[in-house]
Amino acid sequence: MQMEEYTVQVTGMSCKSCESMVRDAVTALRGVSSVDSDAQSGEVTVRGEAGTDDRVRQAITELGYEA
């Protein structure tokens, strides 16, 4: 499967604990190879299989953030 990198803007991620929760939830998804989260910019950068972006957004939303 083709790998891609994309950035998701996340609203409400405001601290290191938030970064960690988001990173852990997204990393656990099948097809995701790596995740970088930055609360200061509100961005989550994901590397993984093409087509994972909807599941990534859903996982972030289930944590209570807007993606």
C-alpha positions as CSV (number, residue, x, y, z in Angstrom):
1,M,0.0,0.0,0.0
2,Q,1.2,3.5,-0.8
3,M,2.5,5.6,2.2
4,E,1.7,9.2,2.6
5,E,2.3,12.1,5.1
6,Y,-0.4,14.6,6.0
7,T,-1.1,17.1,8.7
8,V,-4.4,17.4,10.6
9,Q,-5.3,20.6,12.4
10,V,-6.6,19.8,15.9
11,T,-8.6,22.3,18.1
12,G,-8.4,21.9,21.8
13,M,-5.1,20.1,22.1
14,S,-3.4,22.5,24.5
15,C,-0.7,20.7,26.6
16,K,1.8,17.9,26.6
17,S,-0.7,15.4,28.0
18,C,-3.1,16.3,25.2
19,E,-0.3,15.7,22.7
20,S,0.5,12.3,24.2
21,M,-3.2,11.2,24.2
22,V,-3.7,12.1,20.6
23,R,-0.3,10.6,19.5
24,D,-1.1,7.3,21.3
25,A,-4.6,7.0,19.9
26,V,-3.5,7.7,16.3
27,T,-0.4,5.5,16.6
28,A,-2.7,2.6,17.6
29,L,-4.6,2.7,14.3
30,R,-3.8,0.1,11.7
31,G,-1.9,1.5,8.8
32,V,-0.3,4.4,10.7
33,S,3.5,4.2,10.9
34,S,4.3,7.4,12.9
35,V,2.7,10.4,14.5
36,D,4.1,13.8,15.6
37,S,1.8,16.0,17.6
38,D,2.4,19.6,18.6
39,A,0.0,21.3,21.0
40,Q,1.5,24.8,20.3
41,S,0.7,24.7,16.6
42,G,-2.4,22.4,17.0
43,E,-1.0,20.1,14.3
44,V,-0.7,16.4,14.1
45,T,1.5,15.0,11.4
46,V,0.8,11.5,10.4
47,R,2.7,9.0,8.2
48,G,0.9,5.9,7.1
49,E,-1.0,4.1,4.4
50,A,-3.1,6.1,2.0
51,G,-6.7,6.3,3.2
52,T,-6.0,6.5,6.9
53,D,-7.0,10.2,7.2
54,D,-10.7,9.6,8.0
55,R,-9.9,7.1,10.7
56,V,-7.3,9.5,12.2
57,R,-9.8,12.3,12.3
58,Q,-12.4,10.0,13.9
59,A,-9.9,8.8,16.6
60,I,-9.0,12.4,17.4
61,T,-12.7,13.4,17.6
62,E,-13.5,10.5,19.9
63,L,-10.9,12.0,22.4
64,G,-13.0,15.1,22.5
65,Y,-11.0,17.3,20.1
66,E,-12.0,18.9,16.8
67,A,-10.1,17.6,13.8
